[in-house]
Amino acid sequence: MRLAFAFASLTIVGYLVAGAVAYVLVRDDLRARQDQRITEVFTLIASNVGTDTQTELIEAVRNQVAVSRANGDLFLLTSGAGKVLAGNVTDMALPPGWSDHPPGDFGRGGDIPYRVFAGPVGPDTLMVGIDYSDLDALGDTIQSVMLWSSLFALVVAFAGGAVIAMRVQRRLEVAEMTMNRVAEGDLAARIPLTKAGDDVDHLAEQVNGALARLSSLVDGMRQVSSDIAHDLRTPLNRLQMRIAEARDRTAKGQDATGALEAAAGESEAIGRTFSALLRIAQIEAGARRERFSKVDVGALLGSVADVYADVAEDAGLTLHWAVPEVALPVSGDAELLTQAFANLIENALRHCPKGTVISCSARKLGGMAELSVRDTGPGIPESERTHVLQRLYRLQRSRTTPGSGLGLSLVKAVADLHGATLTLADAQPGLCVKLSIPVIQRT
């Protein structure tokens, strides 16, 4: 209702201001026309001046008095000596030129003033006056119109404002109910959108996006908690067994160095897993965004591939790369992008058999820098490609190889931080991982 009142008040104020301006303009125009009419009548009478007599002039004034008797116009002709020669008012001293006078000055009743012009006509003085009755009638008409129009506009404005306010209120109530559901734990609740496409819909889209992000983060936390409970149980059991073995050896007076070293290795592996989880959480929270700078991702991928070339050769695999000579500048964190590229190459090295060919490439495609790591290995089944991006998820065949299942999860987090798109596709044979990052457009 406050919105309706404000809307109505602004409408009325605007309408009154517009009406007042219109009244002033019309009034000034009518005054100008009235002055023109007085001037025309004065000129008409003055044109009757004879060369040696006042008869024609007096007769012209009397004719005008007779014609204007119904509307009450004023006429007065006096001689140079001040004698009244003709007219319909008594003699009175009038200043030359234009002047306004109340009707009482001419012995007339009422309260409508007169507009008067007095000037010489030969040796005589002629006065012509017309009252402001037209302006007075116009003022009454405008006041009446403004009054009824204002009342009508007020009713329309209040009704329209009330309708708008109620519609907005209903939509806000729906949004409030949605947020209450979210507060009660229903993270799938969303504010319904209308087809209006207005500011409320735009705000609802932003809120729904934030809720989707919140739901995704909460689901991720639940998934991580579940994955930690299941996937870290085995290494923790192994650590416990190593410690128990070292304790038994020590109690028997035997050398426990090997058991302690194995326990230390298990502990370090668990520590690396938790560090990787913490790093992914920091990336997803956007904590590294302030470190963004201009990075040539093509050259960066080439540098990482060059480092791993000898490692691939020692493992019986072939690694080659092709990057353009033209820079592919993006806004990003060079350290995180290096880690992402290293993870992609390490995954290929770890999970592909000898003889596999790994290819790294970079190119500009439209407004994106497309970076890919392709191998001719066993690949990943299409049904598993979404799952391998989750934390601690590992394919069944990979559970016997070293790793924590966090490599691709970190790559996904880095891609999201940079507004990039990460896709896993069939390389026929093998796997092709593509990372598409927006390039910095030259201005």
N, C-alpha and C positions, 0 to 999 in steps of 0.2 A: 504494500500500500504506500510505503514511502516512495517507491519508484513511481507509482502511479501519480502521487501528489506532485512529485518533482516534474514529471512529464507534463502534467496539466498546467502547472505554474509557468513553466518555460513556454508552453504553447500560448497561454493567455498573455504573458508579457510580450512575447514576440508579436502577437496579433494586435495588442494595444499600441505598441510602438509603430507598427506598420500603419495602423489606422490614424494615429496622430500625425505621422509624416504625410499621409495622403490628405488629411484635412488641411494641414498648413499649405500644401501645394495647391489644392483646389481653392482655398481661401485667397491666397495671393493671386491666383489666376483670375478669380472673380473680381477682386479689387482692381486689378489692372483693366479688366473689361469695363468695370463701372467708371473708372477714370476716363477710359476711352469714350464711353457713351456721353459723359458730361462734356468732354472736349468737343465731341461732334455736335451736341446741342448748342453749346456756346458758339461754335464756329458758324452753325446754321443761322443763329439769330444775328450774329455780327455781320453776316453777309448782306443783311438788309439795311445797312447804313446808307442813307442818302447823301447827296453831295451838299445839300443846304437845308435839310430838315430832319427832325427826329421822328417824324410821323411813321415812316415805314418801320423803324426800329421798335417804336412803342407798339405798333400793331403786331409785329412778330412776337414780342414778349407776351402780349395778351392772348394771341393764338396758342402759344405753348402752354400758358396757364389753363386755357380752356381744355386743351387736349389732355393734359396731365392731371386734371382735377381728380380723377379716380385713383391714381396711384400716389398723389401727394407730393409731387416734385416741387422744388422751391425755385422761384424766379424773383429777381429784384433788379430794377433798372433805375439808377439815380443819375442826376445831372452833375455837372462839375461843381455846382454850388451846393450839392447835397440834397437837392429836392428829389422826392420819389416820383418817377415818371410812370412806372408800371411795375406790376408784380403781385405776388400773393402773400407777401410778408411785410411787416412793418419795417420802417427804416432802422437799420442797426449798423454799427461800425464793424466792418469785416476786414481782416488783414488781406492784402493782395496775395494771390496764389492759392495753394491748396490748404485746407484746414478741415478738422472734424469738430462737430458741435452737437451737444445734446439737443433733443427736440424742444426743451423748454426755452432755449435761446430764441426760437422762432415762434413762441406761443403755441406750440404743438404738444399734444399729450403723448403718453407712451414712454418707452425707455430705449427706443432704437435710435442711435445717433445718425447724423447726416454727414455726408461727404460733400464739401462745398468748394467751388472754384470761383474766385472773383478776379476780374481783370478789366482793363480799359477797353472801351469800344468808342473810338474817336474821343470826344471830350467827356463822354459819359462813362459810368462804371456799371458793368453787368455782373450779376451773381447768379450761378446755377447750382442747385443742390439736389442730391438724390439720397434717400435714406439707405441704411444697410439692411433692409428687410430681407433681401435675397440671401445675404450672408447669415442673417439670424435664422432664417428658415433652413439654410444648409446646415448650420450648427446643430439645430434641433434634430434634423434628419440623421445627421451623422451620429449624434449621441444616442438616438434611438436604435439605429442600426448597430452601433458598437455594443450597446447594452445587450440586445437580444442575440447578436452574433457571439458575444463573449459568453453569455450563458449557454448557448448551443455548443460553442467550442469547449467550454468547461465540462459540459456533460460528456461530449464525445471524447475529450482528452482523458477524463477520469475513467470512462468506460474502457477506452483503448488501453490506457495504462494499467487498469486493473486486470484486463485480459492478459496483457503481456506479463504482468507481475505474477499472476496465477500460473501461467505456463512455465515461467522460469522457476517459480516456487515448486511446482510439481517435479520438474526435472532435478532441482536441487535435492528434493526429498528422496528421489530415486537414488541420486548419488550418495546421499547420507546413508540410506539403507544398505547400499553396496559396501560402503566403507565400514559400516557396523558388522556386516558379514565377514569382511576381511579381518576386522579386529577380533572376531570370534574364531578365526582360524580357517575360514573358507577362502583360500588364496586363489581359487578358480573364479571367484565372483568378478564381474566386469560391469562397468556402467554402460547401459544400452545407449546406442547412438540413434539419432533421428536422421531424416533425409534433408534437414535444413542446412547442414554444413556451416552453422554459425559458430560464434566464439565458444558457446557452451559445448558444442560437439568437439571443437578443437581442444578445449580443456579436457574433455572426457577422453579423447584419444591419448593425450599426454598422460593422464592418470592411468588409463588402461595399459599403456606401455610400461609405466613404472611398476604397476602391479604384476605384469607379465615377467618383468625383470626380477622382481622380488620373489615371485613364485619359482622362477628358474633357479635363483640362488638358494632358496630354501630346499628345493628338490635336490640341488647339487650337494648341499650340506648333508641331507639325509642319505644320499647315495654314498657320499664319502664316508659317513659314519658306518654305514652298512658294509662298504668295501673294506674299510680298515678292520672292522670286527672279523670279517671273513678272511681277507687276504694277508693280514699281518699276524693272524693266529699261528700259522705255520712257522714263520721265522722266529716268532717269540717262543714257540715251543722248542724249536731247535736251539735257541739261545739258552733256554732253561736247561735243556739236556746237556749242552756243552759245559755250562756252569756246574751242573751236578756231577758230570764226569770228572771235571777238574777237582772238585771237592773230594770225590772218592779216591782219585789218584793221590791227592795230597794226604788223605787219611791213611793210605796204605804205604806212604813213603815213596811213591813213584813220581816220575817226572810228569808234571801237569802242563808243561809249556805248550804242547800242541793243542790241548783242549782249550787253554786260555786264549791262544791265538785264534782258534776257530770261533770262540765266543766273541772275541773282539771284532772279528770280521762280520759276524752276524749283527752285532751291535752297530757297526758302522753302516751296514746295509739298511738297517731300520732307520738310523739317523738320516741317511740320504733320502729315504722315502718321505720322512716327515718334512725335511727341508724342501723337497720338491713340492709337496702339498702346500706348504706355507708360501712358496714362491708363486705357485699358481694362484693361490688366494689373493696375494698382493697384486698380481697382474690383473685379475678379474675385478678387483676393487678400484683399478685405475690409478694406483699409487705412483706408477712410473710415467704417467702422461706428461708431467711437468718437465721430464728429461728429453722430450722429443726435440729433434733437430733434423736438418736436411741430410738424408742418407741416400747414397747411390746403391740401391739394392742389387743391381746387376753385378757391380764390382764386388759387393759383399758376398754374394753367392759364389762367385768365382774364387774368392779368397778362401772360403770355407772348403770348397771342393778341392782346391789345391792342397790344403792341409791334409785331407783324408785320402788323397790319391795313393800315397805310399802304404797307408793302412789297408786300403782295399787290395792293393797288389800283394801284400804279405798274406792276406786272407784268401787269395786265389780268385779275386773278383776284379772286374775292370770298371774304373770310374773315369768318365770323361765329361767335360762340360763345354758349353757354348754360351757366351754372354755377348751382348752387342757392345760395339765400341762407343756408341752414344750413351750418355748417362741416363739412368732411370731414377730420377730424384723423387723421394717420398718423404713425408714427415713421419719420423718414427724414432724408436730407441734402438740404436745400432747394436747394443749388447744383447737385447732380447731377440732381435731379428737374427743375429749370429747364432744364438742358442737354438732358435727354431730351425734354422737350416741345418745345424749340426745334428739335431735330434732326428730330422728326416733322413739324413744320410746314414747316421748310426743305426736307425731302424732297418734300413735296407741292408747294411753290412751284417747286422746281427741275425736277421731272419732269412737271408737268401743263401742258397748253396753255392759252392764253388762254381766258377764259370759264368756267374750272373753278370750282366752288364748293367751298370747304373749310369744314367744320363741326367745331368743337371743343365737346365736351360733357363734363359731369361729373355723376355721380349716385351715390347710395348704394344698393347692391344686396345685401341681406342684411348680412353683416358685412364687406363689401368696398366700397372706393371705386373705381368703374369710370370710367375716363377714356378718351375716344376721340377720334381725329382721323380724320375721314372726308372723302374727296374724290370728285369725279365724273370723275376723270381716267382714264387707260388701265388703271390697276390693275396687279397683278402676277399672272402665271399661277400657279395652285395648285401646280404642280410646282416653282416657283422660290421659294416663300414660305419654305421652310426654309433654302435656300441664301443668301438675301439677308441673313440674320442672321449669316452668317459674315464674318470680317474680310476686307476688300479684295475682296469678291465684288460684281460689278456685272452688271446685265443687259446684254445685247448692245446694246439700243437706248440705254443710258445711257452707253456708253463715250465718246461724243462730247461729253458735257456735263461741266462741271467737277465734281470730287468725287474722293474716295478710296475709296468703298465701305465707310466705317467708321461712318456715321451710325447705321444700325440696329444694328450690332454694339455700339455704346456704349449704345444704348437697352436692348438685351438684357442687357448687363452690369449696368446700373443696376437693371433689373427683378429680376434674380437677387439682387443685393445686398439689396434691400428685401423679398425673399420674395414678389414679385409675379408675376403671370402675364401674359405678353405674347402676344397672338394677332393674326394677320393674316387678314382675311376679305374675301370679295367683297362690295363695297357695291352692286353692280348699278345703275349702273356705278361703277367706281372701286375704291378700296381703303379698308378700314376697319381701323385699328390700335387695339386696345383694351389698356389697361393696368389690371389689377385688383390693388389693394394693400389689405392688411388694415387696417381702421380701428382706432383706439384705442377700446376699449369703455369706456363711462362706468361708474364704480363708485359 
